[in-house]
């Protein structure tokens, strides 16, 4: 079940990437990110409200949001900082790079999560799973080669560096997720970390963007901003629930979630008319093969 939920999460992550690219294109990144965190919190707030007013309605279901201790809030706040760091770097990178490049770079995040899972949680991969990991690493190398045709150098382009930093923070978040989901309510964690992110982004919005808004890229409202929050909320809701399964392997779940690149790649072609598709298609094919081996490894 946890593997199937990981694939469902990957699908919505792909839709999230497309909506995110549309939202930040020629638009102010920080206000978009703030609104994203705000809407994510509002989407889950009805569950919190019902859990307080009429707990018997949701208690015993995944929709129930229990009251958590101050210590738990501390753990959740740490997650908010990690995720927000990943988002800020990631949003700026996505604004300045083709989606067909940022998607596959993001797809290498599970390799870093894998190392952490082996060292921290003692997870062990079988032969098929190792094959999938190795193919993913190869695909990243080929992506760096094909990106040069678009004048993008992995060693000199600062947005590539931003994307890599976003991936590192995202990998740390994935490892932390398994720790949190095995101890606390997944829905409570999702709601409160979104709420804390919203408060942190409000500070960032006021300090870094609003005070200098006349000199920075102007903000334009787009309906795709709401879609970003909707798709991310669904993707995270399913993902967190998958990790509540004691048998769930974060190394595999993270790898499968990165198959969202299949959806984001299609979006880059259909909606943004991105270039050099032949070379990137080879990289994409390798990622598909990698996902297949990971699937075989869990059978």
RARA-V642476 format. One record per residue. N is the residue number from 1. RES is the residue in one small letter. BURIAL is + if it has 24 or more other C-alpha atoms within 12 Angstrom, else -. Layout:
n:N res:RES burial:BURIAL
n:N res:RES burial:BURIAL
//
This chain:
n:1 res:x burial:-
n:2 res:x burial:+
n:3 res:x burial:+
n:4 res:x burial:-
n:5 res:x burial:+
n:6 res:x burial:+
n:7 res:x burial:+
n:8 res:x burial:+
n:9 res:x burial:+
n:10 res:x burial:+
n:11 res:x burial:+
n:12 res:x burial:+
n:13 res:x burial:+
n:14 res:x burial:+
n:15 res:x burial:+
n:16 res:x burial:+
n:17 res:x burial:+
n:18 res:x burial:+
n:19 res:x burial:+
n:20 res:x burial:+
n:21 res:x burial:+
n:22 res:x burial:+
n:23 res:x burial:+
n:24 res:x burial:+
n:25 res:x burial:+
n:26 res:x burial:-
n:27 res:x burial:+
n:28 res:x burial:+
n:29 res:x burial:+
n:30 res:x burial:+
n:31 res:x burial:+
n:32 res:x burial:+
n:33 res:x burial:+
n:34 res:x burial:+
n:35 res:x burial:+
n:36 res:x burial:+
n:37 res:x burial:+
n:38 res:x burial:+
n:39 res:x burial:+
n:40 res:x burial:+
n:41 res:x burial:+
n:42 res:x burial:+
n:43 res:x burial:+
n:44 res:x burial:+
n:45 res:x burial:+
n:46 res:x burial:-
n:47 res:x burial:+
n:48 res:x burial:+
n:49 res:x burial:-
n:50 res:x burial:-
n:51 res:x burial:+
n:52 res:x burial:-
n:53 res:x burial:-
n:54 res:x burial:-
n:55 res:x burial:-
n:56 res:x burial:-
n:57 res:x burial:-
n:58 res:x burial:-
n:59 res:x burial:-
n:60 res:x burial:-
n:61 res:x burial:-
n:62 res:x burial:+
n:63 res:x burial:+
n:64 res:x burial:+
n:65 res:x burial:+
n:66 res:x burial:+
n:67 res:x burial:-
n:68 res:x burial:-
n:69 res:x burial:-
n:70 res:x burial:-
n:71 res:x burial:-
n:72 res:x burial:+
n:73 res:x burial:+
n:74 res:x burial:-
n:75 res:x burial:+
n:76 res:x burial:+
n:77 res:x burial:+
n:78 res:x burial:+
n:79 res:x burial:+
n:80 res:x burial:+
n:81 res:x burial:+
n:82 res:x burial:+
n:83 res:x burial:+
n:84 res:x burial:+
n:85 res:x burial:+
n:86 res:x burial:+
n:87 res:x burial:+
n:88 res:x burial:+
n:89 res:x burial:+
n:90 res:x burial:+
n:91 res:x burial:+
n:92 res:x burial:+
n:93 res:x burial:+
n:94 res:x burial:+
n:95 res:x burial:+
n:96 res:x burial:+
n:97 res:x burial:+
n:98 res:x burial:+
n:99 res:x burial:+
n:100 res:x burial:+
n:101 res:x burial:+
n:102 res:x burial:+
n:103 res:x burial:+
n:104 res:x burial:+
n:105 res:x burial:+
n:106 res:x burial:+
n:107 res:x burial:+
n:108 res:x burial:+
n:109 res:x burial:+
n:110 res:x burial:+
n:111 res:x burial:+
n:112 res:x burial:+
n:113 res:x burial:+
n:114 res:x burial:+
n:115 res:x burial:+
n:116 res:x burial:+
n:117 res:x burial:+
n:118 res:x burial:-
n:119 res:x burial:-
n:120 res:x burial:-
n:121 res:x burial:-
n:122 res:x burial:-
n:123 res:x burial:-
n:124 res:x burial:-
n:125 res:x burial:+
n:126 res:x burial:-
n:127 res:x burial:-
n:128 res:x burial:-
n:129 res:x burial:+
n:130 res:x burial:+
n:131 res:x burial:+
n:132 res:x burial:+
n:133 res:x burial:+
n:134 res:x burial:+
n:135 res:x burial:+
n:136 res:x burial:+
n:137 res:x burial:+
n:138 res:x burial:+
n:139 res:x burial:+
n:140 res:x burial:+
n:141 res:x burial:+
n:142 res:x burial:+
n:143 res:x burial:+
n:144 res:x burial:+
n:145 res:x burial:-
n:146 res:x burial:+
n:147 res:x burial:+
n:148 res:x burial:-
n:149 res:x burial:-
n:150 res:x burial:-
n:151 res:x burial:-
n:152 res:x burial:-
n:153 res:x burial:-
n:154 res:x burial:+
n:155 res:x burial:-
n:156 res:x burial:-
n:157 res:x burial:-
n:158 res:x burial:-
n:159 res:x burial:+
n:160 res:x burial:+
n:161 res:x burial:+
n:162 res:x burial:+
n:163 res:x burial:+
n:164 res:x burial:+
n:165 res:x burial:+
n:166 res:x burial:+
n:167 res:x burial:+
n:168 res:x burial:+
n:169 res:x burial:+
n:170 res:x burial:+
n:171 res:x burial:+
n:172 res:x burial:+
n:173 res:x burial:+
n:174 res:x burial:+
n:175 res:x burial:+
n:176 res:x burial:+
n:177 res:x burial:+
n:178 res:x burial:+
n:179 res:x burial:+
n:180 res:x burial:+
n:181 res:x burial:+
n:182 res:x burial:+
n:183 res:x burial:-
n:184 res:x burial:+
n:185 res:x burial:+
n:186 res:x burial:+
n:187 res:x burial:+
n:188 res:x burial:+
n:189 res:x burial:+
n:190 res:x burial:+
n:191 res:x burial:+
n:192 res:x burial:+
n:193 res:x burial:+
n:194 res:x burial:+
n:195 res:x burial:+
n:196 res:x burial:+
n:197 res:x burial:+
n:198 res:x burial:+
n:199 res:x burial:+
n:200 res:x burial:+
n:201 res:x burial:+
n:202 res:x burial:+
n:203 res:x burial:-
n:204 res:x burial:+
n:205 res:x burial:+
n:206 res:x burial:-
n:207 res:x burial:-
n:208 res:x burial:-
n:209 res:x burial:+
n:210 res:x burial:-
n:211 res:x burial:-
n:212 res:x burial:-
n:213 res:x burial:-
n:214 res:x burial:-
n:215 res:x burial:-
n:216 res:x burial:-
n:217 res:x burial:-
n:218 res:x burial:-
n:219 res:x burial:+
n:220 res:x burial:-
n:221 res:x burial:-
n:222 res:x burial:-
n:223 res:x burial:-
n:224 res:x burial:+
n:225 res:x burial:+
n:226 res:x burial:+
n:227 res:x burial:+
n:228 res:x burial:+
n:229 res:x burial:+
n:230 res:x burial:+
n:231 res:x burial:+
n:232 res:x burial:+
n:233 res:x burial:+
n:234 res:x burial:+
n:235 res:x burial:+
n:236 res:x burial:+
n:237 res:x burial:+
n:238 res:x burial:+
n:239 res:x burial:+
n:240 res:x burial:+
n:241 res:x burial:+
n:242 res:x burial:+
n:243 res:x burial:+
n:244 res:x burial:+
n:245 res:x burial:+
n:246 res:x burial:-
n:247 res:x burial:-
n:248 res:x burial:+
n:249 res:x burial:+
n:250 res:x burial:+
n:251 res:x burial:+
n:252 res:x burial:+
n:253 res:x burial:+
n:254 res:x burial:+
n:255 res:x burial:+
n:256 res:x burial:+
n:257 res:x burial:+
n:258 res:x burial:+
n:259 res:x burial:+
n:260 res:x burial:+
n:261 res:x burial:+
n:262 res:x burial:+
n:263 res:x burial:+
n:264 res:x burial:+
n:265 res:x burial:+
n:266 res:x burial:+
n:267 res:x burial:+
n:268 res:x burial:+
n:269 res:x burial:-
n:270 res:x burial:-
n:271 res:x burial:-
n:272 res:x burial:-
n:273 res:x burial:-
n:274 res:x burial:+
n:275 res:x burial:+
n:276 res:x burial:+
n:277 res:x burial:+
n:278 res:x burial:-
n:279 res:x burial:+
n:280 res:x burial:+
n:281 res:x burial:+
n:282 res:x burial:+
n:283 res:x burial:+
n:284 res:x burial:+
n:285 res:x burial:+
n:286 res:x burial:+
n:287 res:x burial:+
n:288 res:x burial:+
n:289 res:x burial:+
n:290 res:x burial:+
n:291 res:x burial:+
n:292 res:x burial:+
n:293 res:x burial:+
n:294 res:x burial:+
n:295 res:x burial:+
n:296 res:x burial:-
n:297 res:x burial:+
n:298 res:x burial:+
n:299 res:x burial:-
//
